[in-house]
Amino acid sequence: MDMNPFSPTPPDWAEKATHAVPFCCPTCQASPQVATQVWLNRRAPVFLEGFSRRKWQEFYLCECETAWWGWSNDRETPEWLRERNARRDAAENN
């Protein structure tokens, strides 16, 4: 089944998902990149820092068949984005 991760309707497998801390499959510790399906719960954001930032529930169906979810702000920042932010911060401080 080809699932739209931005669908307003959650897939059936998301109902049995468990909250995973750290941000990986709680059964096999696989990263979200190997998930076979993904769904983002964009209907119920949580607001942070005086409503200027939001976090979302991200649901994953792992290749080991475990359904899990984590908060979007718990996901590790990719290296390319950390580097870009460091360059931007350095430029702003010069």
Secondary structure, DSSP 8 states (H G I E B T S, - for coil): ----TT-SS--GGGGG-EE-SSSS-TTT---GGG-SEEEEEEEEEEEETTTTEEEEEEEEE-TTS-EEEEEGGGS---HHHHHHHHHHHHHHH-
